[in-house]
Amino acid sequence: MEESYQSLFSRGGPVMYAILVCSIISMAVFIERVWSLRKRHVIPEDFTGRIFALLDTGKTDESLAACNENSSSVARIASAIIRMKGRPLEKIEAAAEAAGKSESVRLERFIGWLGLIATVSPLLGLLGTVTGMIKMFQQVSARGIGDHKFVAMGIWEALVATASGLIVAIPAFIAYRYLTAKVDYLVLHLEENAQIVIEKLEEAGDKGEAK
């Protein structure tokens, strides 16, 4: 006779509620981060093209205004760089690095929860299995081991928690690795765009001095 999901959940013991919460959190974090880490949201190409064009023509004030009106990560980094116009190159690069670190932290937000859930969920499952086995052996000591069916049922009920913990942990770990790689990819492109902004800002300054 097949067991329903509700029946299996109840057989797994109280720890199943903690595993369920971990499952909900990991799914919510993954969906939110996938949505937030879209490249067109972090580094919109139409925006970067506009900023580069403005800097090419020396319109730094307009480019700064455009950055302030945009909510993307690349806009905040570009804004920090353009505000340093006229400063020594090392100070401009330091401002870019500080802004980049801030955006990196912003992009990595909540991802650590997936790594935590991937680690904790199997332990919660193991805890559920151990407590289930303890409960079963207490009953065996009271009624004897003559009923082998009872013993087998007690063991598989105890293992439900471990299986559930692994079912939650494996996707959480995969999601954690995927999002970490996604952030690394975006950070690399943010650094490339920041370097372009610095170079164009320097060129705009040189053109201004030449005039």
C-alpha positions as CSV (number, residue, x, y, z in Angstrom):
1,M,0.0,0.0,0.0
2,E,1.5,3.3,-1.0
3,E,2.0,5.9,1.6
4,S,0.7,9.5,1.0
5,Y,3.0,12.4,1.4
6,Q,1.1,13.5,4.5
7,S,1.5,10.1,6.1
8,L,5.2,10.0,5.3
9,F,5.7,13.5,6.7
10,S,4.0,12.5,10.0
11,R,6.0,9.3,10.2
12,G,9.3,11.3,9.9
13,G,8.7,12.9,13.3
14,P,8.8,16.6,14.5
15,V,12.1,17.2,12.8
16,M,10.2,17.1,9.5
17,Y,8.8,20.6,10.2
18,A,12.3,22.0,10.4
19,I,13.2,20.3,7.1
20,L,10.1,21.7,5.6
21,V,11.0,25.2,6.7
22,C,14.5,24.7,5.2
23,S,12.9,23.7,1.9
24,I,10.6,26.7,1.8
25,I,13.5,29.1,2.6
26,S,15.8,27.6,0.0
27,M,13.2,27.8,-2.7
28,A,12.3,31.4,-1.8
29,V,16.0,32.4,-1.8
30,F,16.7,30.7,-5.1
31,I,13.8,32.3,-6.9
32,E,14.6,35.8,-5.5
33,R,18.3,35.6,-6.3
34,V,17.7,34.3,-9.9
35,W,15.3,37.2,-10.5
36,S,17.7,39.8,-8.9
37,L,20.8,38.5,-10.6
38,R,19.5,38.9,-14.2
39,K,22.3,40.5,-16.2
40,R,20.0,43.0,-17.7
41,H,19.1,44.1,-14.1
42,V,22.7,44.2,-12.8
43,I,24.5,45.4,-16.0
44,P,21.9,46.7,-18.5
45,E,23.6,47.1,-21.9
46,D,21.5,50.0,-23.0
47,F,22.5,51.9,-19.9
48,T,26.2,51.2,-20.2
49,G,26.2,52.1,-23.9
50,R,24.6,55.4,-23.0
51,I,27.1,56.2,-20.2
52,F,30.0,55.3,-22.5
53,A,28.7,57.6,-25.2
54,L,28.2,60.5,-22.8
55,L,31.7,60.1,-21.4
56,D,33.1,59.9,-25.0
57,T,31.7,63.3,-25.6
58,G,32.9,64.7,-22.3
59,K,29.4,65.0,-20.8
60,T,30.4,63.8,-17.3
61,D,27.6,65.8,-15.5
62,E,25.0,64.2,-17.7
63,S,26.5,60.8,-17.2
64,L,26.5,61.2,-13.5
65,A,22.8,62.3,-13.5
66,A,22.0,59.2,-15.6
67,C,23.8,57.0,-13.1
68,N,21.9,58.5,-10.2
69,E,18.6,57.8,-12.0
70,N,19.5,54.1,-12.6
71,S,19.2,51.5,-9.9
72,S,21.6,48.9,-11.4
73,S,24.9,47.8,-9.8
74,V,26.9,49.1,-12.7
75,A,25.2,52.5,-12.3
76,R,26.2,52.8,-8.7
77,I,29.8,51.8,-9.5
78,A,30.0,54.2,-12.4
79,S,28.5,57.0,-10.2
80,A,31.2,56.4,-7.6
81,I,33.9,56.7,-10.3
82,I,32.5,59.8,-12.0
83,R,32.2,61.6,-8.7
84,M,36.0,61.3,-8.4
85,K,36.5,63.3,-11.6
86,G,39.7,65.3,-11.5
87,R,41.2,63.2,-8.6
88,P,44.4,61.2,-9.0
89,L,44.0,57.8,-10.7
90,E,44.8,55.8,-7.6
91,K,42.0,57.5,-5.7
92,I,39.6,56.9,-8.6
93,E,40.6,53.2,-8.7
94,A,40.2,53.0,-4.9
95,A,36.6,54.4,-5.1
96,A,35.8,51.9,-7.9
97,E,37.1,49.1,-5.8
98,A,35.1,50.2,-2.7
99,A,32.0,50.5,-4.8
100,G,32.6,47.1,-6.4
101,K,33.0,45.4,-3.0
102,S,29.8,46.9,-1.9
103,E,27.9,45.7,-4.9
104,S,29.5,42.2,-4.6
105,V,28.1,42.0,-1.1
106,R,24.7,43.1,-2.4
107,L,24.7,40.5,-5.1
108,E,25.7,37.7,-2.7
109,R,22.9,38.6,-0.3
110,F,20.9,35.6,1.0
111,I,23.0,33.1,-1.0
112,G,24.8,32.0,2.2
113,W,21.5,30.7,3.4
114,L,21.5,28.1,0.7
115,G,24.9,26.9,1.8
116,L,23.7,26.7,5.4
117,I,20.6,24.8,4.5
118,A,22.6,22.4,2.3
119,T,24.7,21.6,5.4
120,V,22.0,21.6,8.1
121,S,19.3,19.7,6.3
122,P,21.1,16.3,6.3
123,L,22.0,16.8,9.9
124,L,18.3,17.5,10.8
125,G,17.4,14.3,8.8
126,L,20.0,12.3,10.8
127,L,18.7,13.7,14.0
128,G,15.2,12.6,13.0
129,T,16.5,9.1,12.2
130,V,18.4,8.8,15.5
131,T,15.5,9.9,17.6
132,G,13.2,7.6,15.6
133,M,15.5,4.7,16.2
134,I,15.7,5.4,19.9
135,K,11.9,5.5,20.1
136,M,11.7,2.2,18.2
137,F,14.3,0.4,20.4
138,Q,12.4,1.6,23.5
139,Q,9.3,-0.1,22.1
140,V,11.3,-3.2,21.2
141,S,12.7,-3.5,24.7
142,A,9.1,-3.3,26.0
143,R,7.4,-5.8,23.7
144,G,10.4,-7.9,22.5
145,I,11.8,-8.5,19.0
146,G,9.5,-11.3,18.0
147,D,7.5,-9.1,15.6
148,H,10.0,-8.5,12.7
149,K,7.4,-6.5,10.7
150,F,7.2,-4.0,13.6
151,V,11.0,-3.7,13.7
152,A,11.3,-3.2,9.9
153,M,8.5,-0.6,9.9
154,G,10.2,1.3,12.7
155,I,13.5,1.4,10.8
156,W,12.1,2.7,7.6
157,E,10.0,5.3,9.4
158,A,13.1,6.5,11.1
159,L,14.9,6.7,7.7
160,V,12.2,9.0,6.2
161,A,13.8,12.0,8.0
162,T,17.2,11.3,6.6
163,A,15.9,10.9,3.1
164,S,13.9,14.1,3.4
165,G,16.9,16.0,4.6
166,L,18.9,14.8,1.6
167,I,16.1,15.7,-0.8
168,V,16.2,19.3,0.5
169,A,20.0,19.5,0.9
170,I,21.1,18.3,-2.6
171,P,19.0,20.9,-4.6
172,A,20.0,23.6,-2.1
173,F,23.7,22.8,-2.7
174,I,23.3,22.8,-6.4
175,A,21.5,26.2,-6.2
176,Y,24.2,27.6,-4.0
177,R,27.0,26.6,-6.4
178,Y,25.0,28.0,-9.4
179,L,24.3,31.3,-7.8
180,T,27.9,31.7,-6.5
181,A,29.1,31.1,-10.1
182,K,26.6,33.6,-11.3
183,V,27.8,36.3,-8.9
184,D,31.4,35.6,-9.9
185,Y,30.4,36.1,-13.5
186,L,28.6,39.3,-12.8
187,V,31.4,40.7,-10.6
188,L,33.9,40.1,-13.4
189,H,31.8,42.0,-15.9
190,L,31.2,44.8,-13.4
191,E,35.0,45.1,-13.0
192,E,35.4,45.3,-16.8
193,N,32.8,48.0,-17.1
194,A,34.3,49.9,-14.2
195,Q,37.7,49.9,-15.9
196,I,36.1,51.2,-19.1
197,V,34.4,54.0,-17.2
198,I,37.8,54.9,-15.6
199,E,39.5,55.0,-18.9
200,K,36.8,57.1,-20.5
201,L,36.8,59.5,-17.6
202,E,40.5,59.9,-17.9
203,E,40.2,60.5,-21.6
204,A,37.5,63.1,-21.0
205,G,39.8,64.9,-18.5
206,D,42.6,64.9,-21.0
207,K,40.3,66.4,-23.7
208,G,39.3,69.1,-21.2
209,E,42.9,70.0,-20.4
210,A,43.7,70.1,-24.1
211,K,41.0,72.7,-24.7
